[in-house]
Amino acid sequence: MTKTSRRSWRSAPVKRLPRAVRLVPDETLRSYLARLAKANHLKSDDLRLHLAPDLTPTSRTAHTWLESLAIASGASIDVLCYALPELRDQHPALHLLSLRGRTIAGKPNTLGFACRRCMAARGIFTPVERWTRHEHNVCVRHQLWIGRGLVQADAQFSVAALPEIVRAQSWHLRLLRRHGRSWVYRAFLDADMIRSRWMAYKLWHTVAERRQRALTTQPLWRGHPATHAALYPEVVGLTSLLASIYWRQRTLTDDVHELDRFYAAVHSRVVPDYQPTGYRDHLVRWISDQRKLYDLAGLLDLVHTDTPRETIESTPWKA
């Protein structure tokens, strides 16, 4: 193809491409365009220019006309918007789409990768980048770590030798159904912070380090996916306590015996050798911060072991 004909093809009216690719739920726009371009032996920049010839190169990178992509891919605009969250704002009748509970593009969701074995089973052999929620960490079917810390799909690794990690994923999903996603998300962030600080200060780290050694023999750094995987069962266990209204009530009362019951639950569900170690323990700090927060809100005196759930959840959460 000559330079002149190449330029004329780019600016020609959009037509259906010879080959379509399967849509993957919650895939990023750049990932889908890259797969579509590769399937049709095109460069990604050429495909973007063909879809949106009137846009500047800078805006074209992050913006593609929905109608043009529907024509080129052969998929309807509704199907594209359900599968690709970044395109939804371009839908002419967005209010008619059923988007409740669907993954959104951007915070609090993060960029991740679909399980490479699940994609291979669907005939997709290139990496698929997706918008992932905090609970997307393990592919239970293939027992692969697909969650936090991964920067490429090829880096996904098996956790089959550590079934407690796979069980933690199922437990995590049950917590969502029981308490709701937003409440569990906040509890998960706090639990992850507390467990990471324990690890950093070498508190109750023996079991987690054993899991790390089982997952990899390579040097580890902060944020390494093997570290996230090794800590995941304990983070989910602690999340189950922090998200539970029953156990949060025990941390907010003045009854020392109730607080001891909470620490005993941490001992049984999270780390078997746990003992509160004063303010150096970030769980103790978290409880202190929560009590201060409820006190400032004027609710601390109202919290008892039978306080309604609405009272507990109405207070701002210190993450």
C-alpha positions as CSV (number, residue, x, y, z in Angstrom):
1,M,0.0,0.0,0.0
2,T,1.5,3.4,-1.0
3,K,1.7,6.4,1.3
4,T,-1.1,8.1,-0.6
5,S,-3.5,5.1,-0.6
6,R,-2.7,4.6,3.1
7,R,-3.8,8.1,3.9
8,S,-6.9,7.8,1.8
9,W,-7.9,4.6,3.5
10,R,-7.5,6.2,7.0
11,S,-9.9,9.0,6.1
12,A,-12.4,6.9,4.1
13,P,-15.9,6.3,5.4
14,V,-16.0,3.8,8.2
15,K,-16.9,0.3,6.9
16,R,-17.2,-3.1,8.6
17,L,-13.8,-4.7,9.2
18,P,-13.3,-8.2,7.7
19,R,-12.7,-9.8,11.1
20,A,-14.5,-9.2,14.4
21,V,-13.2,-10.1,17.8
22,R,-15.2,-11.4,20.8
23,L,-16.1,-8.8,23.4
24,V,-15.0,-9.3,27.0
25,P,-17.0,-7.8,29.9
26,D,-15.4,-4.7,31.5
27,E,-12.5,-4.7,29.0
28,T,-10.6,-1.4,28.5
29,L,-11.1,0.5,25.3
30,R,-7.4,0.4,24.4
31,S,-7.2,-3.4,24.9
32,Y,-10.3,-4.0,22.7
33,L,-8.9,-1.7,19.9
34,A,-5.5,-3.4,20.1
35,R,-7.2,-6.8,19.6
36,L,-9.4,-5.6,16.9
37,A,-6.5,-4.0,15.0
38,K,-4.3,-7.1,15.4
39,A,-7.1,-9.4,14.1
40,N,-7.4,-7.2,11.0
41,H,-3.6,-6.8,10.5
42,L,-3.7,-3.1,11.3
43,K,-1.7,-0.8,13.5
44,S,-3.7,0.5,16.5
45,D,-3.0,4.2,15.5
46,D,-4.3,3.5,12.0
47,L,-7.5,2.0,13.4
48,R,-8.0,4.9,15.7
49,L,-7.5,7.4,12.9
50,H,-9.9,5.5,10.7
51,L,-12.6,5.5,13.4
52,A,-12.2,9.2,14.4
53,P,-10.4,11.1,11.6
54,D,-11.5,14.5,12.8
55,L,-10.0,14.3,16.3
56,T,-6.5,15.4,17.2
57,P,-3.9,12.6,17.9
58,T,-4.0,13.4,21.6
59,S,-7.8,13.1,22.0
60,R,-7.9,10.2,19.6
61,T,-5.9,8.1,22.0
62,A,-8.5,8.2,24.7
63,H,-11.7,8.8,22.7
64,T,-13.3,6.8,19.9
65,W,-16.6,7.5,18.3
66,L,-19.1,4.9,19.5
67,E,-21.0,4.8,16.2
68,S,-17.9,4.4,14.2
69,L,-16.7,1.5,16.3
70,A,-20.1,-0.1,16.1
71,I,-19.9,0.0,12.3
72,A,-16.3,-1.3,12.2
73,S,-16.8,-4.1,14.7
74,G,-20.3,-5.2,13.7
75,A,-21.5,-5.0,17.3
76,S,-24.4,-2.8,18.3
77,I,-23.8,0.3,20.4
78,D,-25.7,-1.2,23.3
79,V,-23.5,-4.3,23.3
80,L,-20.4,-2.2,23.1
81,C,-21.5,0.0,26.0
82,Y,-22.3,-3.0,28.2
83,A,-18.9,-4.6,27.5
84,L,-16.7,-1.5,27.4
85,P,-17.3,0.9,30.4
86,E,-15.4,3.8,28.8
87,L,-17.8,4.1,26.0
88,R,-21.0,4.5,28.0
89,D,-20.9,8.3,28.2
90,Q,-21.1,8.4,24.4
91,H,-24.4,6.5,24.3
92,P,-27.2,8.6,22.9
93,A,-29.8,7.1,25.4
94,L,-27.6,6.2,28.4
95,H,-30.6,6.4,30.8
96,L,-32.2,3.5,29.0
97,L,-29.3,1.1,29.6
98,S,-29.5,-1.2,32.6
99,L,-26.2,-0.4,34.3
100,R,-27.0,-0.9,38.0
101,G,-24.3,-3.0,39.6
102,R,-22.0,-3.0,36.5
103,T,-18.3,-2.2,36.7
104,I,-17.4,1.4,36.0
105,A,-14.2,2.8,34.4
106,G,-12.0,4.6,36.9
107,K,-11.9,4.7,40.7
108,P,-12.5,2.8,42.9
109,N,-11.8,0.1,40.2
110,T,-8.3,-0.5,38.9
111,L,-6.7,-1.9,35.8
112,G,-6.1,-5.6,35.7
113,F,-6.1,-8.6,33.4
114,A,-8.6,-11.3,32.7
115,C,-7.5,-14.8,33.5
116,R,-5.4,-15.9,30.5
117,R,-6.7,-19.5,30.7
118,C,-10.3,-18.3,30.6
119,M,-9.5,-16.2,27.6
120,A,-7.7,-19.1,25.9
121,A,-10.8,-21.2,26.4
122,R,-12.8,-18.5,24.4
123,G,-10.2,-18.5,21.6
124,I,-8.5,-15.3,22.8
125,F,-4.7,-15.7,23.1
126,T,-3.6,-12.1,23.6
127,P,-3.7,-10.2,27.0
128,V,-7.0,-8.7,27.8
129,E,-6.9,-5.6,30.1
130,R,-10.0,-5.1,32.2
131,W,-11.4,-2.7,34.8
132,T,-11.4,-4.9,37.9
133,R,-13.0,-4.5,41.3
134,H,-11.3,-5.1,44.6
135,E,-12.7,-8.6,44.9
136,H,-11.3,-9.9,41.6
137,N,-8.1,-11.6,42.8
138,V,-8.3,-15.3,42.1
139,C,-9.7,-17.2,39.1
140,V,-11.3,-20.0,41.1
141,R,-11.8,-22.3,38.0
142,H,-8.1,-22.2,37.1
143,Q,-6.7,-21.3,40.5
144,L,-4.6,-18.5,39.1
145,W,-3.7,-15.3,41.0
146,I,-5.1,-12.5,38.7
147,G,-5.4,-9.7,41.3
148,R,-3.3,-7.0,42.9
149,G,0.3,-6.4,42.0
150,L,0.2,-7.9,38.5
151,V,1.5,-5.6,35.7
152,Q,1.0,-8.1,32.8
153,A,-1.2,-11.1,32.1
154,D,1.8,-13.4,31.5
155,A,2.8,-12.9,35.2
156,Q,-0.4,-14.6,36.5
157,F,0.7,-17.6,38.6
158,S,-0.9,-20.7,40.1
159,V,-2.1,-20.7,43.8
160,A,-3.3,-24.4,43.5
161,A,-0.7,-25.4,46.1
162,L,-2.2,-23.1,48.6
163,P,-6.0,-23.8,48.7
164,E,-6.6,-21.3,51.5
165,I,-6.0,-18.5,48.9
166,V,-8.7,-20.0,46.6
167,R,-11.0,-20.4,49.6
168,A,-10.4,-16.8,50.6
169,Q,-11.7,-15.6,47.2
170,S,-14.9,-17.5,47.7
171,W,-15.2,-16.1,51.2
172,H,-14.6,-12.6,49.9
173,L,-17.5,-13.0,47.4
174,R,-19.8,-14.2,50.2
175,L,-19.0,-11.1,52.3
176,L,-20.1,-9.0,49.3
177,R,-23.5,-10.7,49.2
178,R,-23.9,-10.5,52.9
179,H,-22.8,-6.9,53.6
180,G,-22.8,-5.1,50.3
181,R,-19.9,-4.0,48.1
182,S,-19.2,-0.5,49.3
183,W,-19.2,-1.5,53.0
184,V,-16.9,-4.5,52.3
185,Y,-14.7,-2.4,50.1
186,R,-13.9,0.0,53.0
187,A,-13.4,-2.9,55.4
188,F,-11.1,-4.5,52.9
189,L,-8.9,-1.4,52.6
190,D,-8.5,-1.1,56.3
191,A,-7.8,-4.9,56.7
192,D,-5.2,-4.7,53.9
193,M,-3.5,-1.7,55.6
194,I,-3.4,-3.4,59.0
195,R,-2.1,-6.7,57.7
196,S,0.5,-5.0,55.5
197,R,1.8,-3.1,58.6
198,W,1.9,-6.3,60.6
199,M,4.1,-7.8,57.8
200,A,6.3,-4.7,57.6
201,Y,6.9,-4.8,61.4
202,K,7.4,-8.6,61.4
203,L,4.4,-9.2,63.5
204,W,2.7,-12.6,63.0
205,H,4.4,-13.1,59.7
206,T,5.5,-16.7,59.8
207,V,2.5,-18.2,57.9
208,A,2.5,-15.4,55.3
209,E,6.3,-15.9,54.6
210,R,5.8,-19.6,54.2
211,R,3.1,-18.9,51.6
212,Q,5.5,-16.5,49.8
213,R,8.2,-19.1,49.6
214,A,5.7,-21.6,48.2
215,L,4.7,-19.1,45.5
216,T,8.0,-17.9,44.3
217,T,11.8,-18.1,44.9
218,Q,12.4,-14.7,43.3
219,P,13.4,-11.7,45.4
220,L,10.3,-9.9,46.6
221,W,9.6,-6.2,46.9
222,R,6.8,-4.1,48.4
223,G,3.7,-4.6,46.3
224,H,4.9,-7.9,44.7
225,P,1.9,-10.0,43.6
226,A,3.2,-13.0,45.6
227,T,3.1,-10.8,48.7
228,H,-0.5,-9.8,48.0
229,A,-1.5,-13.4,47.4
230,A,0.3,-14.6,50.6
231,L,-1.5,-12.1,52.7
232,Y,-4.9,-12.5,51.0
233,P,-6.5,-15.2,53.3
234,E,-5.7,-13.1,56.4
235,V,-6.8,-9.9,54.8
236,V,-10.2,-11.5,53.9
237,G,-10.4,-13.0,57.4
238,L,-9.9,-9.6,59.0
239,T,-12.3,-8.0,56.5
240,S,-15.0,-10.3,57.7
241,L,-14.6,-9.0,61.2
242,L,-14.3,-5.3,60.3
243,A,-17.3,-5.5,58.0
244,S,-19.5,-7.3,60.6
245,I,-21.7,-5.0,62.6
246,Y,-21.7,-7.6,65.4
247,W,-17.9,-7.5,65.8
248,R,-17.6,-3.7,65.2
249,Q,-20.0,-3.2,68.2
250,R,-17.5,-5.1,70.4
251,T,-14.7,-2.7,69.5
252,L,-16.7,0.4,70.3
253,T,-18.1,-0.5,73.7
254,D,-16.3,0.1,77.0
255,D,-16.7,-3.5,78.1
256,V,-13.2,-5.0,78.2
257,H,-14.6,-8.5,78.0
258,E,-16.4,-7.7,74.7
259,L,-13.1,-6.3,73.3
260,D,-11.3,-9.4,74.4
261,R,-13.9,-11.4,72.5
262,F,-13.0,-9.5,69.3
263,Y,-9.3,-10.1,69.8
264,A,-10.1,-13.8,70.3
265,A,-12.0,-13.8,67.0
266,V,-8.9,-12.3,65.3
267,H,-6.9,-15.1,66.9
268,S,-9.2,-17.7,65.4
269,R,-10.0,-16.2,62.0
270,V,-6.9,-14.3,61.0
271,V,-3.6,-15.2,62.7
272,P,-3.5,-18.1,65.2
273,D,-0.8,-16.5,67.4
274,Y,-2.3,-13.0,67.5
275,Q,-2.1,-11.1,70.8
276,P,-2.7,-7.3,71.0
277,T,0.7,-5.6,71.5
278,G,-0.3,-2.0,72.3
279,Y,-0.2,1.0,70.1
280,R,2.6,-0.6,68.0
281,D,-0.2,-3.0,66.7
282,H,-2.0,-1.2,63.9
283,L,-5.3,-3.1,64.7
284,V,-5.2,-1.5,68.2
285,R,-4.6,1.9,66.5
286,W,-7.5,1.3,64.1
287,I,-9.8,0.5,67.0
288,S,-8.6,3.7,68.8
289,D,-9.2,5.8,65.7
290,Q,-12.7,4.4,65.2
291,R,-13.6,5.2,68.8
292,K,-12.4,8.7,68.3
293,L,-14.4,9.0,65.1
294,Y,-17.6,7.8,66.8
295,D,-16.9,10.1,69.7
296,L,-16.6,13.2,67.5
297,A,-19.8,12.2,65.8
298,G,-21.5,12.0,69.2
299,L,-22.5,8.4,68.7
300,L,-20.0,6.6,71.0
301,D,-22.3,6.7,74.0
302,L,-25.1,5.3,71.9
303,V,-23.2,2.2,70.7
304,H,-24.1,-0.9,72.6
305,T,-24.0,-4.6,71.7
306,D,-27.6,-4.3,70.4
307,T,-27.2,-1.0,68.5
308,P,-29.1,-1.0,65.2
309,R,-27.0,-1.5,62.0
310,E,-28.1,1.9,60.7
311,T,-26.5,3.7,63.6
312,I,-23.1,2.0,63.0
313,E,-23.1,2.5,59.3
314,S,-24.1,6.2,59.5
315,T,-20.8,7.2,60.9
316,P,-18.0,8.3,58.5
317,W,-15.4,5.5,58.2
318,K,-11.7,6.3,58.8
319,A,-9.8,4.4,56.1
